[in-house]
Amino acid sequence: MVLKYTLSLLVLILLFSSCEVINPDEKVPAFIHIDKITVDAHVGQGTDSAYIADAWIYINSEYIGAYQLPATIPILKEGTHDIEIRSGVLLNGIASTRTINPFYEYQTKTVNLIPDSIVNLTVKTEYNPKVKFVWNSIGQEGFEEGGISIDSAKGSTTKIFKTKDEVYEGDFSGQIHLDGDHKIYIGQSTEKFHLPTGGRAVVLEINCKNVSNHFVIGMFVELEGGKIKIVNHLVVNPGPKWKKLYVNFTELVSHYPQAKSFRVFFTSELESTNKEADIYLDNIKLMHF
């Protein structure tokens, strides 16, 4: 009986000892908190408007993780470290396409990390100086200047015009009104763009609001001999609020390396459930390196 008790006690001691080996004392993390990342746009780069959904964190060049903002981020390090913050966006407004925006500069903060304490970081980024803003001579269509750099295309029964009734920022936005007599809108960029292929990033930024009617963003691709290829790229779902979209044209453009030019288009047709509908656009930028 004594031997049996002794063996049982020995087994328990060994079990507790092995648990200590398997589960040593866990390190207490330090924390950094990032509420949001804002953008400081310079002259010729258009609006500061941005929707930076995530912070991608690197410490001493080591990837830590991507965190949806606002975020309090645990870090199993202490002492002084360089923290690099990269701005993450939702390409085409889709959560499954979260990625680092290559057009925004990476931001580095030198931080003293103390276990079980929080360092609050204010993060402001800016555009990489190599980015080219090609929509027009001032970097964007913000509907604040004299003309509008969007023309009605063949088949359109209405046009885009300036309005003060629903404005994202500034004094004006662009309004597309659809009703029983004006059911179809097709608008194209005034400019014909010559864009880089070979997988180099091409992105359209836009603020938009379409409460009840879908609309489509795409490209007219001019091929050899003047043939125009119509490529519908993104269907924008209705919603009650203004949206910031990063429309990824990289793959589309690279698919046509021999194209002579590209034009961005916006199109919508009044849906049967609507007697009328309005679509608002603002801050349209087309960018590449």
Buried (B, 14 or more C-beta within 10 A) or exposed (E): EEEEEEEEEEEEEEEEEEEEEEEEEEEEBBBBEBEBBBBEBEEEBBBBBBBBBBBBBBBEEEEBEBBEBEBEBEBEBBEEBEBBBBBBBBBBBEEEEBBBBBBBBBBEBEBEBEEEEEBEBEBEBBBBEEBEBBBBEBBBBBBBBEEBBBBBBEEBBBBBEBBEEBBBBEEBBBBBBBBEEBBEBBBBBBBEBEBBBEEEBBBBBBBBBBBBBBBBBBBBBBEEEEEEEEBEBBEBEBEEEBBBBBBBBBEBBBEBEEBBBBBBBBBBBBEEEBEBBBBBBBBBBBBBE
